[in-house]
Amino acid sequence: MENVIVIGIAGGTGSGKSTLIQRINEEFADKITMLSHDFYYKAHDEMTYEERCQLNYDHPNAIETDLMIEHVKALKEWKKIERPVYDFTVHNRKPDETVTVMPSKVVVVEGILIFENKELLDLFDIKVYVDTDADVRILRRILRDVQERGRTLDSVVSQYLTTVKPMHEQFVEPSKKYADIIIPEGGFNTVALEMLNQRIYALLEE
């Protein structure tokens, strides 16, 4: 059985992390395995939509990280997993629906809070942090949530000020110290992206 290398990519909301992930995915397609922390937001079937809207989704307690840890460990053991499916438009996990994820030699795990949990952090062989100015991040967050997730501008700004910004300062920014590599501007940094891609190619060829 080949060794599985797990690369963790963290960074604040709107940092360019998703763009970095997308570019890596375009480069390697099915040669590597991608896993997002966002898939693991907890189910809240017991709540109404209005109640779910009030939850703090930027706190570590909002995510079922224990399940992700189990899944990353399984992938490292070359076992396939059934990951959850989360619907951001209704703030809830889709019941009885999963996606089969196959293992590969390189597994890329991404999320704003993946370096916050010590047990999950210890599973990463390479830790990358995407670092971008706060004003750029909030503008990208607004565009994403309005255009892709059906949110209103007022709700996005309110959420940013009440939960996103404080949680970033409490949990995300401090986790930067655990990174092996810090990439300014994420996927928009073509030099850093090329270097990371070359490292992944080398790992695949080992």
C-alpha positions, 0 to 999 in steps of 0.5 A: 500500500502506497503512503498517502500524503495529506495537504491541508489548505487553510485561510480566512473566508474570501482569501483566495483559498477556493480559487487555489483549490479550483486551480489545483483541481483543474491541474490534477483532476482525478489524480488527487482527492479533494475534501472540504471542511464545508461538507461537514457542517452539522445537520439541524433538522430539529430547527426551522430555516429561520433558526438555522439562519441565526447559527454561528457557522464560523465557530468550530462547533458548527462543523462535525470535525470528528467525522472529517477526522475519521474520513481523513484517517480512512483515506490515509489507510487507502479506504473510500469514504461516504462524505456528507452533502451540505445545502447552503441555501437552506443551511442544512445537510441533505438527509440520506445523501452522501458522495463516495470519495476514493483515496489517492496518493495525495489528499487535499483538505481545505477549510477555514478552521482545519488548523484549529483542531489539533487532532485534524492538524496532526493528520496533515503532512503539508500545511498551507495557509492562504493570507489575504487582506481583510478588506479584499476578503469581505468583498469576495465573501459578499460576492460569493454569498449573494451570487452563489448562495442566494443571500441578501447583501444585508444578511451577508454584511450583518453575518460578517460583522457579528460572527465571521470577523470575530471568529476569524480573529479568534480561531483562523488568524491564530492558526496561521502559525502552524503553516509550513507555507504561507501563500499571499492571495491564494489562487491569484498568486500564480508563482506560489500555485506553480510551486505547489503544483510542482510539489504535488507532481513530485509526490505523485511520482514518488 
